[in-house]
Amino acid sequence: MAKAASELIPASDLAGTGGIAVTNYENVTAVANVEVIGAGHPLPDLAGFHAPKKLPSALNKLKKMI
Protein backbone atom coordinates (compact mmCIF):
# COMPACT_ATOMS: atom_id res chain seq x y z
CA MET A 1 0.00 0.00 0.00
CA ALA A 2 2.87 2.37 0.76
CA LYS A 3 4.32 1.78 -2.69
CA ALA A 4 0.98 2.49 -4.36
CA ALA A 5 0.52 5.66 -2.30
CA SER A 6 4.03 6.88 -3.13
CA GLU A 7 3.28 6.39 -6.82
CA LEU A 8 0.08 8.45 -6.54
CA ILE A 9 1.48 11.30 -4.43
CA PRO A 10 4.06 13.39 -6.28
CA ALA A 11 7.53 13.31 -4.69
CA SER A 12 7.47 17.11 -4.47
CA ASP A 13 4.50 16.85 -2.08
CA LEU A 14 6.53 14.52 0.15
CA ALA A 15 9.73 16.57 0.06
CA GLY A 16 11.16 16.79 3.54
CA THR A 17 8.46 14.63 5.08
CA GLY A 18 8.31 11.31 3.31
CA GLY A 19 6.14 8.60 4.72
CA ILE A 20 6.35 5.96 7.39
CA ALA A 21 5.14 2.39 6.92
CA VAL A 22 5.34 -0.43 9.44
CA THR A 23 5.17 -4.02 8.20
CA ASN A 24 6.33 -7.46 9.24
CA TYR A 25 9.99 -8.25 8.63
CA GLU A 26 9.23 -10.52 5.68
CA ASN A 27 7.58 -7.69 3.73
CA VAL A 28 10.17 -4.95 4.25
CA THR A 29 11.10 -3.51 0.88
CA ALA A 30 12.48 -0.18 -0.29
CA VAL A 31 9.82 2.36 -1.23
CA ALA A 32 10.73 5.79 -2.59
CA ASN A 33 10.14 8.59 -0.07
CA VAL A 34 8.90 6.14 2.58
CA GLU A 35 10.71 4.86 5.65
CA VAL A 36 9.70 1.21 5.81
CA ILE A 37 10.10 -0.23 9.30
CA GLY A 38 10.08 -3.96 9.97
CA ALA A 39 8.41 -5.11 13.17
CA GLY A 40 7.18 -8.30 14.81
CA HIS A 41 3.81 -9.69 13.75
CA PRO A 42 1.63 -11.24 15.04
CA LEU A 43 3.68 -10.91 18.24
CA PRO A 44 4.74 -7.29 18.77
CA ASP A 45 8.38 -6.45 19.45
CA LEU A 46 10.43 -3.37 20.32
CA ALA A 47 10.64 -2.21 16.70
CA GLY A 48 6.85 -2.08 16.55
CA PHE A 49 6.76 -0.30 19.90
CA HIS A 50 9.23 2.39 18.79
CA ALA A 51 7.90 2.95 15.25
CA PRO A 52 4.95 5.20 16.26
CA LYS A 53 7.38 7.47 18.11
CA LYS A 54 8.48 8.74 14.68
CA LEU A 55 5.04 10.16 13.91
CA PRO A 56 5.17 13.43 15.91
CA SER A 57 8.33 14.53 14.10
CA ALA A 58 6.87 13.62 10.71
CA LEU A 59 3.61 15.41 11.50
CA ASN A 60 5.46 18.54 12.62
CA LYS A 61 7.36 18.63 9.31
CA LEU A 62 4.09 18.21 7.43
CA LYS A 63 2.38 20.90 9.51
CA LYS A 64 5.14 23.38 8.57
CA MET A 65 4.49 22.69 4.87
CA ILE A 66 0.80 23.50 5.10
Predicted model as a PDB file, atoms N, CA, C, CB and O in Angstrom, pLDDT in the B-factor column:
MODEL        1                                                                  
ATOM      1  N   MET A   1       0.822  -1.184   0.000  1.00 89.00           N  
ATOM      2  CA  MET A   1       0.000   0.000   0.000  1.00 89.00           C  
ATOM      3  C   MET A   1       0.868   1.250   0.000  1.00 89.00           C  
ATOM      4  CB  MET A   1      -0.936  -0.004   1.198  1.00 89.00           C  
ATOM      5  O   MET A   1       0.531   2.242  -0.647  1.00 89.00           O  
ATOM      6  N   ALA A   2       1.984   1.209   0.722  1.00 87.00           N  
ATOM      7  CA  ALA A   2       2.867   2.372   0.760  1.00 87.00           C  
ATOM      8  C   ALA A   2       3.438   2.651  -0.624  1.00 87.00           C  
ATOM      9  CB  ALA A   2       4.005   2.157   1.774  1.00 87.00           C  
ATOM     10  O   ALA A   2       3.562   3.807  -1.030  1.00 87.00           O  
ATOM     11  N   LYS A   3       3.783   1.594  -1.344  1.00 87.00           N  
ATOM     12  CA  LYS A   3       4.322   1.780  -2.693  1.00 87.00           C  
ATOM     13  C   LYS A   3       3.270   2.405  -3.600  1.00 87.00           C  
ATOM     14  CB  LYS A   3       4.805   0.436  -3.279  1.00 87.00           C  
ATOM     15  O   LYS A   3       3.582   3.323  -4.358  1.00 87.00           O  
ATOM     16  N   ALA A   4       2.049   1.933  -3.539  1.00 88.00           N  
ATOM     17  CA  ALA A   4       0.979   2.494  -4.364  1.00 88.00           C  
ATOM     18  C   ALA A   4       0.732   3.956  -4.010  1.00 88.00           C  
ATOM     19  CB  ALA A   4      -0.315   1.682  -4.193  1.00 88.00           C  
ATOM     20  O   ALA A   4       0.546   4.787  -4.899  1.00 88.00           O  
ATOM     21  N   ALA A   5       0.730   4.272  -2.728  1.00 83.00           N  
ATOM     22  CA  ALA A   5       0.518   5.657  -2.300  1.00 83.00           C  
ATOM     23  C   ALA A   5       1.651   6.552  -2.783  1.00 83.00           C  
ATOM     24  CB  ALA A   5       0.398   5.738  -0.770  1.00 83.00           C  
ATOM     25  O   ALA A   5       1.410   7.672  -3.232  1.00 83.00           O  
ATOM     26  N   SER A   6       2.887   6.064  -2.695  1.00 80.00           N  
ATOM     27  CA  SER A   6       4.025   6.884  -3.129  1.00 80.00           C  
ATOM     28  C   SER A   6       4.003   7.107  -4.637  1.00 80.00           C  
ATOM     29  CB  SER A   6       5.348   6.222  -2.719  1.00 80.00           C  
ATOM     30  O   SER A   6       4.539   8.102  -5.125  1.00 80.00           O  
ATOM     31  N   GLU A   7       3.393   6.200  -5.366  1.00 82.00           N  
ATOM     32  CA  GLU A   7       3.275   6.387  -6.818  1.00 82.00           C  
ATOM     33  C   GLU A   7       2.173   7.385  -7.160  1.00 82.00           C  
ATOM     34  CB  GLU A   7       2.996   5.044  -7.509  1.00 82.00           C  
ATOM     35  O   GLU A   7       2.224   8.026  -8.211  1.00 82.00           O  
ATOM     36  N   LEU A   8       1.183   7.523  -6.287  1.00 82.00           N  
ATOM     37  CA  LEU A   8       0.076   8.451  -6.537  1.00 82.00           C  
ATOM     38  C   LEU A   8       0.363   9.867  -6.055  1.00 82.00           C  
ATOM     39  CB  LEU A   8      -1.176   7.944  -5.870  1.00 82.00           C  
ATOM     40  O   LEU A   8      -0.135  10.836  -6.628  1.00 82.00           O  
ATOM     41  N   ILE A   9       1.165   9.987  -5.005  1.00 78.00           N  
ATOM     42  CA  ILE A   9       1.476  11.298  -4.429  1.00 78.00           C  
ATOM     43  C   ILE A   9       2.802  11.762  -5.024  1.00 78.00           C  
ATOM     44  CB  ILE A   9       1.546  11.240  -2.852  1.00 78.00           C  
ATOM     45  O   ILE A   9       3.815  11.077  -4.883  1.00 78.00           O  
ATOM     46  N   PRO A  10       2.806  12.909  -5.683  1.00 72.00           N  
ATOM     47  CA  PRO A  10       4.061  13.392  -6.280  1.00 72.00           C  
ATOM     48  C   PRO A  10       5.159  13.551  -5.240  1.00 72.00           C  
ATOM     49  CB  PRO A  10       3.832  14.723  -6.988  1.00 72.00           C  
ATOM     50  O   PRO A  10       4.895  13.969  -4.113  1.00 72.00           O  
ATOM     51  N   ALA A  11       6.390  13.218  -5.615  1.00 66.00           N  
ATOM     52  CA  ALA A  11       7.527  13.305  -4.688  1.00 66.00           C  
ATOM     53  C   ALA A  11       7.683  14.714  -4.149  1.00 66.00           C  
ATOM     54  CB  ALA A  11       8.822  12.866  -5.380  1.00 66.00           C  
ATOM     55  O   ALA A  11       8.115  14.888  -3.009  1.00 66.00           O  
ATOM     56  N   SER A  12       7.341  15.732  -4.941  1.00 61.00           N  
ATOM     57  CA  SER A  12       7.465  17.111  -4.470  1.00 61.00           C  
ATOM     58  C   SER A  12       6.552  17.371  -3.285  1.00 61.00           C  
ATOM     59  CB  SER A  12       7.148  18.089  -5.596  1.00 61.00           C  
ATOM     60  O   SER A  12       6.875  18.202  -2.436  1.00 61.00           O  
ATOM     61  N   ASP A  13       5.414  16.679  -3.204  1.00 61.00           N  
ATOM     62  CA  ASP A  13       4.504  16.846  -2.077  1.00 61.00           C  
ATOM     63  C   ASP A  13       5.041  16.177  -0.816  1.00 61.00           C  
ATOM     64  CB  ASP A  13       3.133  16.281  -2.421  1.00 61.00           C  
ATOM     65  O   ASP A  13       4.624  16.510   0.294  1.00 61.00           O  
ATOM     66  N   LEU A  14       5.962  15.238  -0.986  1.00 58.00           N  
ATOM     67  CA  LEU A  14       6.531  14.523   0.150  1.00 58.00           C  
ATOM     68  C   LEU A  14       7.896  15.066   0.547  1.00 58.00           C  
ATOM     69  CB  LEU A  14       6.642  13.053  -0.169  1.00 58.00           C  
ATOM     70  O   LEU A  14       8.494  14.599   1.516  1.00 58.00           O  
ATOM     71  N   ALA A  15       8.390  16.052  -0.198  1.00 58.00           N  
ATOM     72  CA  ALA A  15       9.733  16.574   0.056  1.00 58.00           C  
ATOM     73  C   ALA A  15       9.888  16.990   1.514  1.00 58.00           C  
ATOM     74  CB  ALA A  15      10.030  17.764  -0.867  1.00 58.00           C  
ATOM     75  O   ALA A  15       9.112  17.792   2.032  1.00 58.00           O  
ATOM     76  N   GLY A  16      10.883  16.441   2.153  1.00 61.00           N  
ATOM     77  CA  GLY A  16      11.159  16.790   3.535  1.00 61.00           C  
ATOM     78  C   GLY A  16      10.324  16.036   4.553  1.00 61.00           C  
ATOM     79  O   GLY A  16      10.632  16.076   5.744  1.00 61.00           O  
ATOM     80  N   THR A  17       9.282  15.354   4.123  1.00 66.00           N  
ATOM     81  CA  THR A  17       8.460  14.628   5.081  1.00 66.00           C  
ATOM     82  C   THR A  17       8.525  13.136   4.840  1.00 66.00           C  
ATOM     83  CB  THR A  17       7.022  15.102   5.014  1.00 66.00           C  
ATOM     84  O   THR A  17       8.747  12.361   5.771  1.00 66.00           O  
ATOM     85  N   GLY A  18       8.336  12.732   3.610  1.00 74.00           N  
ATOM     86  CA  GLY A  18       8.306  11.310   3.311  1.00 74.00           C  
ATOM     87  C   GLY A  18       7.148  10.644   4.007  1.00 74.00           C  
ATOM     88  O   GLY A  18       6.233  11.310   4.493  1.00 74.00           O  
ATOM     89  N   GLY A  19       7.187   9.352   4.055  1.00 84.00           N  
ATOM     90  CA  GLY A  19       6.138   8.600   4.719  1.00 84.00           C  
ATOM     91  C   GLY A  19       6.749   7.584   5.655  1.00 84.00           C  
ATOM     92  O   GLY A  19       7.955   7.340   5.628  1.00 84.00           O  
ATOM     93  N   ILE A  20       5.915   7.001   6.475  1.00 89.00           N  
ATOM     94  CA  ILE A  20       6.349   5.956   7.394  1.00 89.00           C  
ATOM     95  C   ILE A  20       5.398   4.775   7.224  1.00 89.00           C  
ATOM     96  CB  ILE A  20       6.373   6.467   8.886  1.00 89.00           C  
ATOM     97  O   ILE A  20       4.179   4.938   7.270  1.00 89.00           O  
ATOM     98  N   ALA A  21       5.956   3.603   7.031  1.00 92.00           N  
ATOM     99  CA  ALA A  21       5.143   2.390   6.919  1.00 92.00           C  
ATOM    100  C   ALA A  21       5.743   1.326   7.833  1.00 92.00           C  
ATOM    101  CB  ALA A  21       5.072   1.882   5.434  1.00 92.00           C  
ATOM    102  O   ALA A  21       6.958   1.133   7.862  1.00 92.00           O  
ATOM    103  N   VAL A  22       4.892   0.647   8.567  1.00 95.00           N  
ATOM    104  CA  VAL A  22       5.339  -0.433   9.442  1.00 95.00           C  
ATOM    105  C   VAL A  22       4.750  -1.734   8.904  1.00 95.00           C  
ATOM    106  CB  VAL A  22       4.909  -0.183  10.941  1.00 95.00           C  
ATOM    107  O   VAL A  22       3.548  -1.830   8.654  1.00 95.00           O  
ATOM    108  N   THR A  23       5.605  -2.722   8.732  1.00 95.00           N  
ATOM    109  CA  THR A  23       5.173  -4.018   8.203  1.00 95.00           C  
ATOM    110  C   THR A  23       5.948  -5.125   8.907  1.00 95.00           C  
ATOM    111  CB  THR A  23       5.382  -4.094   6.657  1.00 95.00           C  
ATOM    112  O   THR A  23       6.880  -4.855   9.664  1.00 95.00           O  
ATOM    113  N   ASN A  24       5.563  -6.351   8.657  1.00 96.00           N  
ATOM    114  CA  ASN A  24       6.329  -7.458   9.240  1.00 96.00           C  
ATOM    115  C   ASN A  24       7.682  -7.549   8.530  1.00 96.00           C  
ATOM    116  CB  ASN A  24       5.545  -8.813   9.123  1.00 96.00           C  
ATOM    117  O   ASN A  24       7.847  -7.037   7.422  1.00 96.00           O  
ATOM    118  N   TYR A  25       8.634  -8.198   9.173  1.00 97.00           N  
ATOM    119  CA  TYR A  25       9.994  -8.252   8.633  1.00 97.00           C  
ATOM    120  C   TYR A  25      10.050  -8.866   7.239  1.00 97.00           C  
ATOM    121  CB  TYR A  25      10.886  -9.037   9.565  1.00 97.00           C  
ATOM    122  O   TYR A  25      10.867  -8.452   6.416  1.00 97.00           O  
ATOM    123  N   GLU A  26       9.203  -9.834   6.966  1.00 96.00           N  
ATOM    124  CA  GLU A  26       9.228 -10.522   5.676  1.00 96.00           C  
ATOM    125  C   GLU A  26       8.824  -9.611   4.516  1.00 96.00           C  
ATOM    126  CB  GLU A  26       8.311 -11.727   5.718  1.00 96.00           C  
ATOM    127  O   GLU A  26       9.201  -9.868   3.373  1.00 96.00           O  
ATOM    128  N   ASN A  27       8.070  -8.560   4.791  1.00 95.00           N  
ATOM    129  CA  ASN A  27       7.577  -7.688   3.732  1.00 95.00           C  
ATOM    130  C   ASN A  27       8.313  -6.363   3.615  1.00 95.00           C  
ATOM    131  CB  ASN A  27       6.140  -7.420   3.948  1.00 95.00           C  
ATOM    132  O   ASN A  27       7.895  -5.493   2.851  1.00 95.00           O  
ATOM    133  N   VAL A  28       9.402  -6.196   4.357  1.00 97.00           N  
ATOM    134  CA  VAL A  28      10.166  -4.955   4.252  1.00 97.00           C  
ATOM    135  C   VAL A  28      10.779  -4.870   2.861  1.00 97.00           C  
ATOM    136  CB  VAL A  28      11.269  -4.878   5.350  1.00 97.00           C  
ATOM    137  O   VAL A  28      11.457  -5.792   2.408  1.00 97.00           O  
ATOM    138  N   THR A  29      10.532  -3.763   2.201  1.00 95.00           N  
ATOM    139  CA  THR A  29      11.096  -3.506   0.881  1.00 95.00           C  
ATOM    140  C   THR A  29      11.279  -2.006   0.734  1.00 95.00           C  
ATOM    141  CB  THR A  29      10.187  -4.079  -0.254  1.00 95.00           C  
ATOM    142  O   THR A  29      10.562  -1.224   1.358  1.00 95.00           O  
ATOM    143  N   ALA A  30      12.223  -1.609  -0.080  1.00 94.00           N  
ATOM    144  CA  ALA A  30      12.478  -0.181  -0.289  1.00 94.00           C  
ATOM    145  C   ALA A  30      11.314   0.443  -1.054  1.00 94.00           C  
ATOM    146  CB  ALA A  30      13.813   0.037  -1.055  1.00 94.00           C  
ATOM    147  O   ALA A  30      10.842  -0.102  -2.051  1.00 94.00           O  
ATOM    148  N   VAL A  31      10.867   1.590  -0.568  1.00 90.00           N  
ATOM    149  CA  VAL A  31       9.815   2.363  -1.235  1.00 90.00           C  
ATOM    150  C   VAL A  31      10.288   3.802  -1.267  1.00 90.00           C  
ATOM    151  CB  VAL A  31       8.419   2.229  -0.501  1.00 90.00           C  
ATOM    152  O   VAL A  31      10.669   4.354  -0.236  1.00 90.00           O  
ATOM    153  N   ALA A  32      10.267   4.415  -2.441  1.00 84.00           N  
ATOM    154  CA  ALA A  32      10.726   5.792  -2.594  1.00 84.00           C  
ATOM    155  C   ALA A  32       9.967   6.724  -1.664  1.00 84.00           C  
ATOM    156  CB  ALA A  32      10.568   6.252  -4.042  1.00 84.00           C  
ATOM    157  O   ALA A  32       8.739   6.670  -1.585  1.00 84.00           O  
ATOM    158  N   ASN A  33      10.693   7.571  -0.966  1.00 82.00           N  
ATOM    159  CA  ASN A  33      10.139   8.591  -0.068  1.00 82.00           C  
ATOM    160  C   ASN A  33       9.364   8.023   1.112  1.00 82.00           C  
ATOM    161  CB  ASN A  33       9.244   9.500  -0.840  1.00 82.00           C  
ATOM    162  O   ASN A  33       8.558   8.731   1.716  1.00 82.00           O  
ATOM    163  N   VAL A  34       9.592   6.762   1.450  1.00 89.00           N  
ATOM    164  CA  VAL A  34       8.898   6.142   2.577  1.00 89.00           C  
ATOM    165  C   VAL A  34       9.931   5.405   3.428  1.00 89.00           C  
ATOM    166  CB  VAL A  34       7.769   5.166   2.086  1.00 89.00           C  
ATOM    167  O   VAL A  34      10.748   4.646   2.907  1.00 89.00           O  
ATOM    168  N   GLU A  35       9.887   5.632   4.729  1.00 91.00           N  
ATOM    169  CA  GLU A  35      10.714   4.862   5.652  1.00 91.00           C  
ATOM    170  C   GLU A  35       9.925   3.614   6.020  1.00 91.00           C  
ATOM    171  CB  GLU A  35      11.106   5.700   6.933  1.00 91.00           C  
ATOM    172  O   GLU A  35       8.916   3.691   6.721  1.00 91.00           O  
ATOM    173  N   VAL A  36      10.385   2.479   5.549  1.00 95.00           N  
ATOM    174  CA  VAL A  36       9.703   1.210   5.810  1.00 95.00           C  
ATOM    175  C   VAL A  36      10.381   0.558   7.018  1.00 95.00           C  
ATOM    176  CB  VAL A  36       9.743   0.259   4.545  1.00 95.00           C  
ATOM    177  O   VAL A  36      11.584   0.297   7.009  1.00 95.00           O  
ATOM    178  N   ILE A  37       9.583   0.303   8.052  1.00 96.00           N  
ATOM    179  CA  ILE A  37      10.101  -0.234   9.300  1.00 96.00           C  
ATOM    180  C   ILE A  37       9.565  -1.655   9.492  1.00 96.00           C  
ATOM    181  CB  ILE A  37       9.712   0.677  10.501  1.00 96.00           C  
ATOM    182  O   ILE A  37       8.356  -1.885   9.470  1.00 96.00           O  
ATOM    183  N   GLY A  38      10.477  -2.591   9.678  1.00 97.00           N  
ATOM    184  CA  GLY A  38      10.077  -3.959   9.969  1.00 97.00           C  
ATOM    185  C   GLY A  38       9.805  -4.115  11.454  1.00 97.00           C  
ATOM    186  O   GLY A  38      10.509  -3.550  12.291  1.00 97.00           O  
ATOM    187  N   ALA A  39       8.779  -4.884  11.769  1.00 97.00           N  
ATOM    188  CA  ALA A  39       8.415  -5.111  13.167  1.00 97.00           C  
ATOM    189  C   ALA A  39       7.804  -6.503  13.302  1.00 97.00           C  
ATOM    190  CB  ALA A  39       7.422  -4.018  13.673  1.00 97.00           C  
ATOM    191  O   ALA A  39       7.411  -7.125  12.315  1.00 97.00           O  
ATOM    192  N   GLY A  40       7.735  -6.977  14.548  1.00 97.00           N  
ATOM    193  CA  GLY A  40       7.183  -8.297  14.810  1.00 97.00           C  
ATOM    194  C   GLY A  40       5.683  -8.347  14.579  1.00 97.00           C  
ATOM    195  O   GLY A  40       4.950  -7.426  14.937  1.00 97.00           O  
ATOM    196  N   HIS A  41       5.240  -9.452  13.968  1.00 94.00           N  
ATOM    197  CA  HIS A  41       3.811  -9.688  13.753  1.00 94.00           C  
ATOM    198  C   HIS A  41       3.605 -11.190  13.590  1.00 94.00           C  
ATOM    199  CB  HIS A  41       3.276  -8.900  12.497  1.00 94.00           C  
ATOM    200  O   HIS A  41       4.339 -11.793  12.807  1.00 94.00           O  
ATOM    201  N   PRO A  42       2.712 -11.803  14.234  1.00 92.00           N  
ATOM    202  CA  PRO A  42       1.634 -11.244  15.038  1.00 92.00           C  
ATOM    203  C   PRO A  42       2.056 -10.866  16.458  1.00 92.00           C  
ATOM    204  CB  PRO A  42       0.507 -12.221  15.101  1.00 92.00           C  
ATOM    205  O   PRO A  42       1.306 -10.181  17.154  1.00 92.00           O  
ATOM    206  N   LEU A  43       3.231 -11.295  16.901  1.00 95.00           N  
ATOM    207  CA  LEU A  43       3.676 -10.913  18.239  1.00 95.00           C  
ATOM    208  C   LEU A  43       4.471  -9.616  18.149  1.00 95.00           C  
ATOM    209  CB  LEU A  43       4.530 -12.040  18.889  1.00 95.00           C  
ATOM    210  O   LEU A  43       5.485  -9.572  17.452  1.00 95.00           O  
ATOM    211  N   PRO A  44       4.038  -8.561  18.833  1.00 94.00           N  
ATOM    212  CA  PRO A  44       4.743  -7.289  18.765  1.00 94.00           C  
ATOM    213  C   PRO A  44       6.141  -7.387  19.373  1.00 94.00           C  
ATOM    214  CB  PRO A  44       3.940  -6.208  19.474  1.00 94.00           C  
ATOM    215  O   PRO A  44       6.400  -8.225  20.237  1.00 94.00           O  
ATOM    216  N   ASP A  45       7.030  -6.519  18.908  1.00 97.00           N  
ATOM    217  CA  ASP A  45       8.379  -6.448  19.453  1.00 97.00           C  
ATOM    218  C   ASP A  45       8.758  -4.987  19.653  1.00 97.00           C  
ATOM    219  CB  ASP A  45       9.395  -7.161  18.521  1.00 97.00           C  
ATOM    220  O   ASP A  45       7.934  -4.095  19.451  1.00 97.00           O  
ATOM    221  N   LEU A  46       9.999  -4.742  20.047  1.00 97.00           N  
ATOM    222  CA  LEU A  46      10.426  -3.371  20.323  1.00 97.00           C  
ATOM    223  C   LEU A  46      10.395  -2.481  19.090  1.00 97.00           C  
ATOM    224  CB  LEU A  46      11.814  -3.376  20.900  1.00 97.00           C  
ATOM    225  O   LEU A  46      10.105  -1.290  19.201  1.00 97.00           O  
ATOM    226  N   ALA A  47      10.687  -3.030  17.924  1.00 97.00           N  
ATOM    227  CA  ALA A  47      10.642  -2.212  16.701  1.00 97.00           C  
ATOM    228  C   ALA A  47       9.229  -1.680  16.480  1.00 97.00           C  
ATOM    229  CB  ALA A  47      11.106  -3.037  15.466  1.00 97.00           C  
ATOM    230  O   ALA A  47       9.056  -0.516  16.121  1.00 97.00           O  
ATOM    231  N   GLY A  48       8.233  -2.511  16.690  1.00 95.00           N  
ATOM    232  CA  GLY A  48       6.847  -2.080  16.551  1.00 95.00           C  
ATOM    233  C   GLY A  48       6.437  -1.100  17.641  1.00 95.00           C  
ATOM    234  O   GLY A  48       5.579  -0.245  17.420  1.00 95.00           O  
ATOM    235  N   PHE A  49       7.040  -1.219  18.803  1.00 95.00           N  
ATOM    236  CA  PHE A  49       6.764  -0.303  19.898  1.00 95.00           C  
ATOM    237  C   PHE A  49       7.351   1.080  19.617  1.00 95.00           C  
ATOM    238  CB  PHE A  49       7.322  -0.859  21.208  1.00 95.00           C  
ATOM    239  O   PHE A  49       6.731   2.097  19.925  1.00 95.00           O  
ATOM    240  N   HIS A  50       8.550   1.111  19.029  1.00 95.00           N  
ATOM    241  CA  HIS A  50       9.232   2.387  18.789  1.00 95.00           C  
ATOM    242  C   HIS A  50       8.794   3.082  17.500  1.00 95.00           C  
ATOM    243  CB  HIS A  50      10.716   2.162  18.747  1.00 95.00           C  
ATOM    244  O   HIS A  50       8.936   4.300  17.394  1.00 95.00           O  
ATOM    245  N   ALA A  51       8.275   2.361  16.537  1.00 93.00           N  
ATOM    246  CA  ALA A  51       7.903   2.950  15.247  1.00 93.00           C  
ATOM    247  C   ALA A  51       6.945   4.139  15.382  1.00 93.00           C  
ATOM    248  CB  ALA A  51       7.270   1.893  14.371  1.00 93.00           C  
ATOM    249  O   ALA A  51       7.191   5.162  14.744  1.00 93.00           O  
ATOM    250  N   PRO A  52       5.875   4.065  16.169  1.00 92.00           N  
ATOM    251  CA  PRO A  52       4.951   5.204  16.256  1.00 92.00           C  
ATOM    252  C   PRO A  52       5.584   6.460  16.854  1.00 92.00           C  
ATOM    253  CB  PRO A  52       3.751   4.818  17.078  1.00 92.00           C  
ATOM    254  O   PRO A  52       5.046   7.556  16.698  1.00 92.00           O  
ATOM    255  N   LYS A  53       6.706   6.311  17.529  1.00 93.00           N  
ATOM    256  CA  LYS A  53       7.375   7.472  18.106  1.00 93.00           C  
ATOM    257  C   LYS A  53       7.921   8.405  17.031  1.00 93.00           C  
ATOM    258  CB  LYS A  53       8.502   7.025  19.021  1.00 93.00           C  
ATOM    259  O   LYS A  53       8.264   9.550  17.325  1.00 93.00           O  
ATOM    260  N   LYS A  54       8.005   7.930  15.794  1.00 90.00           N  
ATOM    261  CA  LYS A  54       8.485   8.740  14.685  1.00 90.00           C  
ATOM    262  C   LYS A  54       7.392   9.670  14.145  1.00 90.00           C  
ATOM    263  CB  LYS A  54       9.001   7.840  13.571  1.00 90.00           C  
ATOM    264  O   LYS A  54       7.690  10.632  13.437  1.00 90.00           O  
ATOM    265  N   LEU A  55       6.150   9.389  14.473  1.00 88.00           N  
ATOM    266  CA  LEU A  55       5.039  10.160  13.915  1.00 88.00           C  
ATOM    267  C   LEU A  55       5.017  11.630  14.319  1.00 88.00           C  
ATOM    268  CB  LEU A  55       3.760   9.533  14.322  1.00 88.00           C  
ATOM    269  O   LEU A  55       4.799  12.471  13.447  1.00 88.00           O  
ATOM    270  N   PRO A  56       5.228  11.996  15.578  1.00 90.00           N  
ATOM    271  CA  PRO A  56       5.172  13.429  15.909  1.00 90.00           C  
ATOM    272  C   PRO A  56       6.142  14.278  15.088  1.00 90.00           C  
ATOM    273  CB  PRO A  56       5.465  13.623  17.378  1.00 90.00           C  
ATOM    274  O   PRO A  56       5.785  15.367  14.637  1.00 90.00           O  
ATOM    275  N   SER A  57       7.349  13.791  14.896  1.00 86.00           N  
ATOM    276  CA  SER A  57       8.326  14.531  14.100  1.00 86.00           C  
ATOM    277  C   SER A  57       7.861  14.671  12.649  1.00 86.00           C  
ATOM    278  CB  SER A  57       9.693  13.831  14.153  1.00 86.00           C  
ATOM    279  O   SER A  57       7.959  15.747  12.058  1.00 86.00           O  
ATOM    280  N   ALA A  58       7.360  13.584  12.089  1.00 81.00           N  
ATOM    281  CA  ALA A  58       6.872  13.619  10.706  1.00 81.00           C  
ATOM    282  C   ALA A  58       5.678  14.562  10.575  1.00 81.00           C  
ATOM    283  CB  ALA A  58       6.483  12.204  10.236  1.00 81.00           C  
ATOM    284  O   ALA A  58       5.581  15.308   9.601  1.00 81.00           O  
ATOM    285  N   LEU A  59       4.779  14.530  11.543  1.00 83.00           N  
ATOM    286  CA  LEU A  59       3.608  15.408  11.499  1.00 83.00           C  
ATOM    287  C   LEU A  59       3.990  16.870  11.652  1.00 83.00           C  
ATOM    288  CB  LEU A  59       2.619  15.021  12.585  1.00 83.00           C  
ATOM    289  O   LEU A  59       3.384  17.736  11.022  1.00 83.00           O  
ATOM    290  N   ASN A  60       4.992  17.159  12.484  1.00 84.00           N  
ATOM    291  CA  ASN A  60       5.456  18.541  12.623  1.00 84.00           C  
ATOM    292  C   ASN A  60       6.041  19.061  11.321  1.00 84.00           C  
ATOM    293  CB  ASN A  60       6.494  18.646  13.737  1.00 84.00           C  
ATOM    294  O   ASN A  60       5.803  20.211  10.953  1.00 84.00           O  
ATOM    295  N   LYS A  61       6.812  18.223  10.609  1.00 78.00           N  
ATOM    296  CA  LYS A  61       7.358  18.629   9.307  1.00 78.00           C  
ATOM    297  C   LYS A  61       6.222  18.904   8.322  1.00 78.00           C  
ATOM    298  CB  LYS A  61       8.308  17.534   8.744  1.00 78.00           C  
ATOM    299  O   LYS A  61       6.256  19.885   7.580  1.00 78.00           O  
ATOM    300  N   LEU A  62       5.230  18.040   8.324  1.00 74.00           N  
ATOM    301  CA  LEU A  62       4.088  18.208   7.427  1.00 74.00           C  
ATOM    302  C   LEU A  62       3.309  19.470   7.778  1.00 74.00           C  
ATOM    303  CB  LEU A  62       3.166  16.981   7.491  1.00 74.00           C  
ATOM    304  O   LEU A  62       2.876  20.205   6.890  1.00 74.00           O  
ATOM    305  N   LYS A  63       3.135  19.716   9.050  1.00 78.00           N  
ATOM    306  CA  LYS A  63       2.383  20.899   9.509  1.00 78.00           C  
ATOM    307  C   LYS A  63       3.060  22.185   9.035  1.00 78.00           C  
ATOM    308  CB  LYS A  63       2.260  20.902  11.055  1.00 78.00           C  
ATOM    309  O   LYS A  63       2.381  23.148   8.681  1.00 78.00           O  
ATOM    310  N   LYS A  64       4.398  22.205   9.028  1.00 76.00           N  
ATOM    311  CA  LYS A  64       5.144  23.376   8.571  1.00 76.00           C  
ATOM    312  C   LYS A  64       4.965  23.618   7.079  1.00 76.00           C  
ATOM    313  CB  LYS A  64       6.620  23.213   8.891  1.00 76.00           C  
ATOM    314  O   LYS A  64       5.104  24.748   6.612  1.00 76.00           O  
ATOM    315  N   MET A  65       4.657  22.563   6.328  1.00 71.00           N  
ATOM    316  CA  MET A  65       4.486  22.689   4.875  1.00 71.00           C  
ATOM    317  C   MET A  65       3.122  23.245   4.505  1.00 71.00           C  
ATOM    318  CB  MET A  65       4.684  21.343   4.205  1.00 71.00           C  
ATOM    319  O   MET A  65       2.937  23.786   3.414  1.00 71.00           O  
ATOM    320  N   ILE A  66       2.170  23.108   5.416  1.00 69.00           N  
ATOM    321  CA  ILE A  66       0.799  23.503   5.095  1.00 69.00           C  
ATOM    322  C   ILE A  66       0.600  24.974   5.298  1.00 69.00           C  
ATOM    323  CB  ILE A  66      -0.193  22.732   5.932  1.00 69.00           C  
ATOM    324  O   ILE A  66      -0.498  25.485   5.075  1.00 69.00           O  
TER     325      ILE A  66                                                      
ENDMDL                                                                          
END                                                                             
